[in-house]
Amino acid sequence: MRLSQSFYKTLKEIPKDARIPSHQLMFRSGMIQQLSSGIYNYLPLALRSIRKIEKIIREELDSRGCEEVLMPAVQPASLWQESGRWDLYGDLLLRFKDRKGNDYCMGPTHEEVITDMVRRNLKSWKQLPWNLYQIQGKFRDEFRPRFGLMRGREFIMKDAYSFDVDVESAKKSYWKMHEAYTAIFSRCGVRFRAVDAATGEIGGDMSQEFQVLASSGEDLILSCDSCNYAANIEKAVTTSTGGTPDETAFKALETVDTPGQKTIEEVSSFLGAEASGFLKSLVYESDSKPVLVLIAGDRDVNESKLQAALGSGVLRMASNTLVEKTMGTSPGYVGPVGVSSEVFVVADLSVTRGINWISGANEKDKHIRNVNLRRDFNPDKVIDIAFAAAGDSCPKCSGGKLEEHRGIEVGQVFYLGNKYSKMMDCSFLDEEGESQPAEMGCYGIGVGRTMAAAIEQNHDENGIIWPVPIAPWEVVVLPLQLNDEAVVEAAETIYESFRMAGIDTMIDDRNERAGFKFKDADLIGYPVQVVLGGRSVAAGNAEVKFRESGEKSEMPLDDVVVVVRDWILERRQGGAE
């Protein structure tokens, strides 16, 4: 491709809302244009990279027996009502009516559609397993789109769905897809980790995220410094309970006045006590029923864990009105002592590790000292519902400590079980002729997000540093003097030789200053730059620059194509960890 003929323009200015490197660099390098909030045009450079990611995905999935389909972006409400998610999915679902008044939505995901597709064909256990995938645009009406392709409203996604006869077979399919994802992201040339994750609104009881490691990542990951344990902070497990407390150390209850002091910070300062000695008491609404949640004052409730522990369809903080109705006081003075037996109480494991807690007294402007588990309150459930933190003991090995990392989620695998197949009657006849719901798995990759994450992980102050396997162009040929016939001839010869060798090559044949061409080459991030100047060509040489290392090599013109070709081919298969 000739740059003078390419639909391409670099920009010097950075849009005000472009706050992370990948967003800034994709704008400046002419990869994307914003059409509307969270909605982008993918220009040629971006689309070339996306197509390479898609090719890697297809090769890895096809080699494992998956089949590609394509489902509609527009989905009828009736399917979502059948699964029960039409009302539960919330404002992320873009809903509309057709001219006949029927309800539809733009698909944010395709569990309902694929389940309907499969149930129309599925009759016998002999037909399974099936694993069907698509690469398609999705739409989620994000409240606050941000970070370019990281958190857009319209995006390109690969989603796959497996159907099996039983749990054992379904989990084999799950781990086969886990293996495929490991191969895909390795081949894309990014450094990543697979971490335990919450299932969210998709459902199921087992899930892992694939996180590209980057300091600007939205997600917080905790991993052990001694073993292979790793989890998203929403899923990371805290360690075991504190054992049986020493009841001889219990002190007598003491009610104290705390006028106007509501938060842990305010009360701890007022009483001169550490936050870790407080019993934080919060009221939630779980499927329209109040729940009192207890946790150590220096910990925070992980609502994903809490929702899973309660089996809630919908979980939210209780309104002030509900708190007052349930506890007889306003938020800030809630506590576990004297709570009605009709209120369901959940305590985090951290509550078992301390004694003589300070908590709200369920009376305005008052708190209680020396509150103790079992003696003064008895939770209905004691379970891990806290966010783990750096420095916590590893829940998997003895002696390891958790460390923090930042990551960008680019893929996630779910074991769904029969959540959708039962609700939507996607069943088959087993060997005994009995009807059984299919066991399902669900697997997603954000294609555009993978491209953006690769940029986020691989860039410097001058521009993008593409991993070779997903670089839009692998080599750029830079003739510096277009009025020098020898330079032009050498550039054209090398350019055509690269093309014949199957190397994705751009020639910058614009009549621009050398410095301008160099800046654009660094900004776009071609892995290899072949520079041809009057003096070097006259001496029979070219300068080859490798973008990642910055290394420059002077080599004979006759050697350039072979040396660079071999370097590119060696790196096309990725292999980053």
C-alpha positions in Angstrom: 0.0 0.0 0.0 1.2 3.5 -0.8 0.7 6.0 2.0 0.0 8.8 -0.5 -3.1 6.9 -1.6 -4.2 5.7 1.8 -7.3 7.0 3.6 -5.2 8.3 6.4 -4.5 11.4 8.4 -2.6 11.9 11.6 -3.6 14.5 14.2 -1.5 16.7 16.5 -4.2 17.6 18.9 -5.7 15.2 21.5 -9.4 15.2 22.1 -10.4 16.5 25.6 -12.1 13.2 26.5 -9.2 11.0 25.5 -7.5 10.4 28.8 -5.7 7.1 28.4 -2.8 6.4 25.9 -4.7 4.0 23.7 -7.6 6.4 23.1 -5.2 9.3 22.4 -2.9 7.3 20.1 -5.8 5.8 18.1 -7.1 9.2 17.4 -3.7 10.8 16.6 -2.7 7.9 14.4 -5.9 8.1 12.3 -7.3 4.7 13.5 -10.7 5.8 14.7 -13.2 8.7 14.4 -15.9 9.3 17.0 -19.4 9.4 15.4 -21.3 9.8 18.6 -20.7 9.2 22.3 -19.2 5.7 22.6 -19.7 5.0 18.9 -16.7 5.0 16.5 -15.8 4.7 12.8 -13.0 2.1 12.4 -10.6 3.5 9.8 -8.3 1.3 7.6 -5.4 1.1 10.2 -7.7 -0.1 13.0 -9.7 -2.5 10.8 -6.5 -4.2 9.6 -5.5 -4.9 13.1 -9.0 -6.1 14.0 -9.1 -8.4 11.1 -5.8 -10.0 12.2 -7.2 -10.6 15.7 -10.3 -12.1 14.2 -8.1 -14.4 12.0 -6.3 -15.6 15.1 -9.5 -16.2 16.9 -11.0 -18.2 14.0 -7.9 -20.3 13.5 -7.8 -21.3 17.2 -11.5 -21.9 17.6 -11.9 -23.8 14.3 -9.0 -26.0 15.2 -10.9 -27.1 18.3 -14.1 -28.0 16.5 -16.0 -24.8 16.9 -18.4 -23.6 14.1 -19.0 -20.0 13.1 -22.5 -18.6 12.8 -23.9 -15.1 12.6 -26.9 -14.0 14.6 -29.0 -10.9 14.2 -28.0 -7.7 16.1 -31.7 -6.9 16.6 -33.4 -9.3 19.1 -37.1 -9.7 20.0 -38.2 -8.9 23.5 -40.1 -12.3 23.7 -36.8 -14.2 24.0 -35.5 -11.9 26.8 -38.9 -12.2 28.6 -38.6 -16.0 28.3 -35.2 -16.0 30.0 -36.4 -13.5 32.6 -33.8 -10.9 31.7 -36.0 -8.3 29.9 -36.7 -6.5 33.2 -33.5 -7.5 35.0 -30.9 -6.3 32.5 -31.5 -2.7 33.2 -30.7 0.5 31.3 -27.8 -1.1 29.4 -30.4 -2.7 27.1 -31.3 -0.4 24.2 -35.0 -1.1 23.6 -37.3 0.0 20.8 -40.5 -0.9 19.0 -41.1 -1.7 15.4 -43.9 -0.3 13.3 -46.3 -2.9 14.6 -45.6 -2.0 18.2 -43.5 -5.1 19.0 -40.7 -4.7 21.5 -37.1 -5.3 20.4 -33.6 -4.6 21.7 -30.1 -4.2 20.2 -28.2 -7.2 21.3 -25.6 -6.7 24.1 -25.0 -10.4 24.2 -26.7 -13.5 22.6 -27.5 -16.1 25.2 -31.2 -16.0 24.4 -30.8 -16.1 20.6 -28.3 -18.9 20.6 -30.4 -21.0 23.0 -33.4 -20.5 20.7 -31.3 -21.4 17.7 -30.1 -24.6 19.2 -33.4 -25.8 20.7 -34.8 -25.7 17.1 -32.3 -28.3 16.0 -31.5 -30.3 19.2 -33.3 -33.6 19.6 -30.9 -36.3 20.8 -27.9 -36.6 23.1 -26.0 -38.1 20.1 -25.9 -34.6 18.4 -23.8 -33.0 21.2 -21.4 -31.5 21.9 -21.8 -28.3 19.9 -19.8 -25.1 20.2 -21.0 -22.2 18.1 -19.4 -18.8 17.8 -19.8 -15.5 16.0 -17.8 -12.2 15.6 -20.3 -9.4 15.5 -21.1 -5.9 16.6 -22.9 -5.5 20.0 -24.6 -2.5 21.7 -24.8 -1.7 25.4 -26.2 1.7 26.3 -23.4 2.6 28.8 -24.3 5.4 31.1 -20.9 7.0 30.8 -18.9 5.8 27.8 -15.2 6.5 28.2 -11.7 5.5 27.3 -12.4 5.1 23.6 -12.8 1.4 22.6 -12.3 0.3 26.2 -15.8 1.3 27.3 -17.8 2.1 24.2 -21.5 1.6 23.5 -21.1 -0.2 20.2 -18.3 -2.7 20.0 -17.0 -5.8 18.1 -17.2 -9.0 20.1 -16.5 -12.6 19.6 -19.1 -14.6 21.6 -19.2 -18.4 21.7 -21.6 -20.9 23.3 -21.1 -24.6 24.1 -23.9 -27.2 24.6 -23.2 -30.5 26.3 -25.0 -33.5 27.6 -23.8 -33.3 31.2 -21.8 -31.3 33.7 -18.6 -33.3 33.2 -18.7 -32.8 29.4 -19.6 -29.1 29.8 -16.6 -28.5 32.0 -14.4 -30.2 29.4 -15.7 -27.7 26.9 -15.1 -24.9 29.3 -11.4 -25.8 29.8 -11.0 -26.4 26.1 -12.1 -22.8 25.5 -9.8 -21.6 28.3 -7.0 -23.3 26.4 -8.1 -21.6 23.2 -8.1 -18.2 24.8 -4.7 -18.7 26.2 -3.5 -19.5 22.7 -5.3 -16.6 21.2 -3.9 -13.9 23.5 -0.4 -15.5 23.3 -0.6 -15.3 19.5 -1.8 -11.6 19.7 1.5 -10.9 21.5 0.1 -9.4 24.7 1.1 -10.1 28.3 -1.9 -11.4 30.1 -3.2 -13.4 33.1 -6.3 -15.6 33.5 -7.9 -14.7 36.8 -11.0 -16.0 38.7 -13.9 -13.7 38.1 -17.5 -13.0 39.1 -20.2 -14.1 36.6 -22.3 -10.9 36.8 -25.6 -10.6 34.9 -24.6 -13.5 32.6 -25.0 -16.0 35.4 -23.4 -19.4 36.0 -21.2 -20.5 38.8 -17.6 -20.6 37.3 -15.8 -17.9 35.4 -12.4 -16.6 34.5 -11.3 -13.3 32.9 -8.3 -12.9 30.7 -6.6 -9.6 31.7 -4.0 -7.8 29.7 -1.6 -6.3 32.2 -1.4 -2.5 32.0 -0.8 0.2 34.6 -3.9 2.2 33.3 -6.2 -0.8 33.4 -9.7 -0.4 35.0 -9.6 -3.7 36.8 -7.7 -4.5 40.0 -6.2 -8.0 40.0 -4.8 -9.8 43.1 -2.3 -12.5 42.7 -0.2 -14.6 45.1 3.6 -13.9 45.3 4.2 -17.6 45.9 1.7 -19.7 43.8 -0.4 -19.3 40.7 -3.5 -18.0 42.4 -5.0 -14.9 40.7 -8.4 -13.3 40.8 -10.2 -10.1 39.9 -10.8 -8.1 43.1 -14.5 -8.8 42.8 -13.8 -12.5 43.1 -10.6 -12.7 45.2 -11.2 -14.8 48.3 -10.3 -13.7 51.8 -8.8 -16.2 54.3 -10.5 -18.3 56.9 -12.3 -17.3 60.0 -10.5 -16.3 63.2 -11.5 -19.4 65.2 -13.2 -19.4 68.6 -12.9 -16.1 70.4 -11.7 -15.8 74.0 -14.9 -15.1 75.8 -13.0 -14.2 79.0 -11.8 -11.1 77.2 -15.3 -9.9 76.4 -16.1 -6.6 78.1 -19.5 -5.3 79.2 -21.7 -3.4 76.7 -21.4 0.3 77.0 -23.7 2.8 75.1 -21.9 6.1 74.3 -23.2 9.4 72.9 -21.9 10.2 69.4 -24.0 13.3 68.4 -23.9 13.9 64.6 -21.2 11.3 64.1 -22.3 8.8 61.4 -19.4 7.6 59.3 -16.7 5.2 60.4 -14.2 8.1 60.0 -16.3 10.5 62.1 -17.0 8.1 64.9 -13.4 6.7 65.0 -12.1 10.2 65.3 -14.7 11.2 67.9 -14.0 8.1 70.1 -10.3 7.9 69.4 -10.5 4.4 68.1 -9.1 2.6 65.0 -11.5 1.9 62.1 -10.5 -1.8 62.3 -12.2 -2.0 65.7 -15.6 -0.9 64.3 -18.4 -3.2 63.1 -19.7 -1.6 59.9 -23.4 -2.3 59.6 -25.2 -1.8 56.3 -28.7 -2.4 55.1 -29.2 -3.8 51.6 -32.4 -4.7 49.7 -32.2 -8.2 48.2 -35.1 -8.9 45.9 -37.2 -6.4 47.8 -36.3 -7.8 51.2 -34.0 -6.0 53.7 -30.7 -7.7 54.8 -28.4 -6.4 57.5 -24.7 -6.8 56.4 -21.9 -6.8 59.0 -18.2 -6.3 58.2 -15.0 -5.0 59.9 -14.8 -1.2 59.7 -11.6 -1.2 57.6 -13.1 -3.6 55.0 -15.5 -3.0 52.2 -18.5 -5.1 51.1 -18.0 -6.9 47.8 -21.5 -6.7 46.4 -20.8 -9.4 43.8 -19.9 -11.9 46.6 -22.9 -10.7 48.6 -25.3 -11.1 45.7 -24.0 -14.6 45.1 -24.2 -15.5 48.8 -27.9 -14.3 49.0 -28.8 -15.8 45.6 -30.3 -12.3 44.7 -31.7 -11.5 41.4 -31.5 -7.8 42.3 -29.3 -6.3 45.0 -29.0 -2.6 46.0 -28.4 -0.4 49.0 -31.6 0.1 51.0 -33.2 3.5 50.9 -33.2 5.7 54.0 -36.9 5.0 54.4 -36.4 1.2 54.3 -33.5 1.5 56.8 -35.6 3.5 59.2 -38.5 1.1 58.8 -36.3 -2.0 59.3 -33.9 -0.8 62.0 -35.8 2.0 63.7 -33.0 4.5 63.1 -31.3 6.3 60.2 -28.1 5.1 58.4 -25.0 5.8 60.5 -26.4 4.4 63.7 -27.3 0.9 62.6 -26.0 -2.0 64.5 -26.6 -5.8 65.2 -27.6 -5.6 68.8 -31.3 -6.1 69.4 -32.2 -6.6 65.8 -35.6 -8.2 65.1 -35.4 -11.9 64.3 -37.3 -11.1 61.1 -34.3 -9.3 59.7 -31.9 -11.6 57.8 -28.3 -10.9 59.0 -25.1 -11.7 57.0 -21.7 -11.3 58.6 -18.3 -11.3 56.8 -15.5 -13.6 58.0 -13.7 -10.5 59.3 -16.4 -10.3 62.0 -15.1 -13.5 63.5 -11.5 -12.2 63.8 -12.2 -9.5 66.4 -13.8 -8.9 69.8 -15.2 -5.9 71.7 -16.4 -4.2 68.5 -17.9 -0.7 68.3 -21.2 -0.5 66.4 -24.3 1.6 66.0 -26.8 1.3 68.8 -29.9 1.5 66.5 -30.6 4.8 68.2 -29.9 8.2 66.8 -26.6 9.8 68.0 -25.6 6.7 69.9 -23.1 3.8 69.5 -22.2 0.7 71.6 -18.8 -0.4 72.7 -17.8 -4.0 73.3 -20.2 -5.8 71.0 -19.3 -9.5 70.5 -20.3 -12.2 68.2 -22.6 -15.0 69.6 -23.0 -13.2 73.0 -24.7 -10.0 71.6 -25.7 -11.0 68.0 -26.0 -14.2 65.9 -25.9 -13.8 62.2 -28.0 -16.1 59.9 -25.0 -16.5 57.7 -21.2 -16.0 58.1 -19.4 -16.0 54.8 -16.7 -14.2 52.8 -18.3 -11.0 51.4 -15.4 -8.6 51.6 -13.0 -7.3 49.0 -9.6 -8.9 49.4 -6.6 -6.5 49.5 -2.9 -6.5 48.9 -1.0 -8.0 51.8 -3.8 -10.5 52.7 -2.8 -14.1 53.0 -3.2 -16.2 49.9 -6.4 -18.4 50.1 -4.7 -21.2 48.1 -1.3 -21.7 49.5 0.3 -21.3 53.0 2.6 -18.4 53.4 1.9 -16.5 50.2 0.7 -12.9 50.2 -1.5 -11.1 47.7 -0.1 -8.5 45.3 -2.0 -5.8 43.3 -1.9 -5.5 39.5 -3.9 -3.5 37.1 -5.5 -5.1 34.1 -7.8 -4.7 31.1 -10.4 -7.4 30.7 -10.2 -8.6 27.0 -12.0 -12.0 27.4 -14.1 -14.0 29.8 -15.2 -17.6 30.0 -18.3 -18.8 31.9 -19.7 -22.1 32.8 -23.5 -21.4 32.7 -24.9 -24.8 33.6 -28.6 -25.1 32.6 -29.7 -21.6 33.6 -30.9 -20.6 30.1 -31.6 -24.1 28.7 -34.1 -24.8 31.6 -35.9 -21.5 31.3 -36.1 -21.7 27.5 -36.6 -25.5 27.2 -33.5 -26.2 25.2 -33.4 -30.0 25.9 -32.6 -33.4 24.4 -33.6 -37.0 24.9 -30.8 -38.9 26.8 -29.9 -42.6 26.3 -32.9 -43.7 28.4 -35.3 -41.5 26.4 -35.7 -38.9 29.2 -35.7 -35.2 28.4 -32.7 -33.3 29.8 -31.7 -29.6 29.6 -28.4 -29.0 27.8 -25.4 -27.9 29.9 -24.1 -24.6 28.5 -20.9 -22.5 28.5 -20.5 -18.9 27.3 -17.2 -17.3 26.1 -16.5 -13.8 25.0 -13.6 -11.8 23.6 -13.7 -8.0 23.0 -12.0 -7.8 19.6 -11.7 -4.0 19.5 -10.8 -3.9 23.2 -8.0 -6.4 22.6 -6.5 -4.1 20.0 -6.8 -1.1 22.4 -5.4 -3.1 25.3 -2.4 -4.1 23.1 -1.7 -0.4 22.5 -2.2 0.5 26.2 0.4 -2.1 27.0 2.8 -1.3 24.2 3.5 2.3 23.6 6.0 5.1 24.4 6.1 8.9 24.2 6.4 8.7 20.4 3.5 6.4 19.6 2.4 2.8 19.3 4.7 -0.2 19.5 2.7 -2.9 17.8 3.1 -6.6 18.6 3.9 -8.0 15.2 1.0 -10.5 15.0 -1.6 -7.7 15.1 0.2 -4.8 13.6 -1.8 -3.2 10.7 1.4 -3.1 8.6 4.5 -4.9 9.6 7.0 -2.8 7.6 7.2 0.7 6.3 9.7 1.7 3.6 10.8 5.3 3.9 12.5 6.8 0.8 13.7 10.2 2.0 14.6 11.9 -1.3 12.0 11.4 -3.9 14.0 13.5 -6.4 16.8 10.9 -6.2 16.2 8.2 -8.8 18.5 5.7 -7.0 16.6 6.2 -3.8 13.2 5.8 -5.4 14.3 2.7 -7.4 15.8 1.0 -4.3 12.6 1.8 -2.3 10.3 0.4 -5.0 12.5 -2.7 -5.4 12.5 -3.4 -1.6 8.8 -2.6 -1.3 7.8 -5.1 -4.1 10.1 -7.7 -2.7 8.5 -7.5 0.7 5.1 -7.8 -0.9 6.1 -10.8 -2.9 7.5 -12.4 0.3 4.1 -12.0 2.0 5.1 -9.2 4.4 2.4 -6.5 5.0 4.3 -3.4 3.8 3.5 0.3 3.5 5.7 2.6 1.4 5.6 6.2 2.6 5.9 7.8 -0.9 4.7 11.3 0.3 6.8 14.2 -0.6 7.4 15.2 3.0 10.4 16.1 5.1 12.4 13.2 6.6 11.5 14.3 10.2 7.8 14.3 9.4 8.0 10.8 8.0 9.9 9.5 11.0 7.4 10.9 13.5 4.5 9.4 11.6 6.2 6.0 11.4 6.8 6.0 15.2 3.3 7.2 15.9 1.7 4.5 13.8 4.1 2.0 15.2 5.2 -0.1 12.3 7.4 -2.8 13.8 10.1 -2.3 11.2 11.2 0.9 9.4 13.4 0.6 6.3 15.0 4.0 5.7 16.6 4.9 2.4 18.6 8.1 2.0 20.8 9.4 -0.8 24.1 8.6 1.0 23.2 5.2 2.3 21.8 4.0 -1.1 24.8 5.4 -2.9 26.9 3.2 -0.6 24.6 0.2 -1.3 23.1 0.2 2.2 19.8 0.9 4.0 19.1 1.7 7.6 16.7 -0.7 9.4 15.0 0.4 12.6 13.2 -1.9 14.9 10.4 0.0 16.7 10.2 -1.9 20.0 13.9 -1.8 20.8 14.8 1.3 18.9 17.8 -0.6 17.5 19.1 0.7 14.2 21.2 -1.4 11.8 23.0 -0.5 8.6 22.9 -3.4 6.2 23.4 -4.0 2.4 20.4 -3.4 0.3 20.5 -7.0 -1.0 20.2 -8.3 2.6 17.3 -6.1 3.9 14.4 -8.2 2.6 15.8 -11.6 3.9 16.8 -10.3 7.3 13.6 -8.4 7.9 11.4 -11.2 6.5 12.9 -13.7 8.8 12.6 -11.4 11.8 8.9 -10.8 11.0 8.1 -14.5 10.4 9.7 -15.5 13.7 7.4 -13.1 15.6 4.1 -13.6 13.8 3.0 -16.4 16.1 3.2 -14.1 19.2 4.2 -15.8 22.4 3.9 -13.0 25.0 3.0 -14.2 28.5 
